[in-house]
Amino acid sequence: MSVPQAQFGQLNPVLSVSEFTALIKDVLEETFDAVAIVGEISNAKLYPSGHWYFSLKDKDATISCVCFRNAAQYLKFELEDGLQVVAKGKISVYPPRGNYQIVVTGLEPVGIGQWQLAFEQLREKLDKEGLLDSERKRPIPATPRCVGVVTSIAGAALRDILSVFKRRNPGLRVIISPSKVQGEGSAEEIAQAIESLNEVPGVDAIIVARGGGSIEDLWSFNTEIVARAVAASGVPTISGVGHETDITICDLVADLRAPTPTAAAELVSRGHMEMASAWTNLHRRLIDRITEKLATARYRFEKADPWPELLRYADRLQHLHLKLQNLRHKLLNTSETLLAENKHRWTMAYEKLMVLGPLNVLQRGFAVLRNQDGEIITKAHKVKEGDTVEALLAKGKLKLKVIECESDWY
């Protein structure tokens, strides 16, 4: 760096603003290339570019911060004013304005993990929209005929679900909409799988399932895209994610939460099992009742003289037979009358239709003219000399060429 020669006595060399700022930039960026600062977030704003701009402050000082998109995309929670965080990054000097800021590469909330914070933020957001309200929860069909399953085809959850269905409800139709259940892109796949099942006719319920794991493993089911896909589903949903102690956003939004994937399959099959059990009980009770009635009737029959009862029923049957014969004659007479009346009405209508119909008019020497497009011609100005027209007669048709057109003929 060149140093101006003009000096004031024994003072340091006179530097330009750019030179002095460059010295500050070099010193600060080399000295503070890795810092960790705790403070309260204020003026947080997310730009369309994906960059977060905010300030960190305490009671005595404030410093500007930026978290560029390449680092912000890994944040699990949203930045909120008043949130205490530890910001990790490096200092950066912007010479044109002579100010400095912290380029943040990582953020950790103070007193709570970023996973838990992100969970609480999304739960609060969806709760305000009413997506967690019990009033919007729909009942799962008691005896579904077709169930969709969203899970990994390689996971134990699917094997457990199919095993329960095979044992509890072998006649149930199962449609599997496979997706990744953890890792990058898994949330989008889960949401798409739910939407795909909604397009399949006849699906009565959807199970969204995954086996147990850490909060990081289950995080796809704590994302907004999955929550909204579950909430928007036109088919009732059951969330069977993780173990009994695991609670996900998917559990809270779904119409029914099951402790495990196996429990989800049990809940879907419960109605079938209850109905089968009820049918078995009713069948047994019916057999017992019939057996009892037959035994009672046999006893009474053996103790009673059957002839008076048989003769009484014979007279009654004779009376009913005569009554049936009379009704039969009345029915035949009524049917013949109605048939004759309708036949006469049909004949009259047919004759009237034939009088008014176009064929009757054509029989009197009239013709129907149509142009080349098949349109009926009713006025002379619709054609011009040289046009070819078609004349429909009572029998046959003619192709005619127009020689002359006149507007009136009478």
Secondary structure, 3 states (H helix, E strand, C coil): CCCCCCCCCCCCCCCCHHHHHHHHHHHHHHHCCCEEEEEEEEEEEECCCCCEEEEEECCCCEEEEEECHHHHCCCCCCCCCCCEEEEEEEEEEECCCCEEEEEEEEEEECCCCHHHHHHHHHHHHHHHCCCCCHHHCCCCCCCCCEEEEEECCCCHHHHHHHHHHHHHCCCCEEEEEECCCCCCCHHHHHHHHHHHHHCCCCCCEEEEEECCCCCCCCHHHHCHHHHHHHHHCCCCEEEEECCCCCCCHHHHHCCEECCCHHHHHHHHHHHHHHHHHHHHHHHHHHHHHHHHHHHHHHHHHHHCCHHHHHHHHHHHHHHHHHHHHHHHHHHHHHHHHHHHHHHHHHHHHHHHHHHHCHHHHHHCCCCEEECCCCCECCCHHHCCCCCEEEEECCCCEEEEECCCCCCCCC
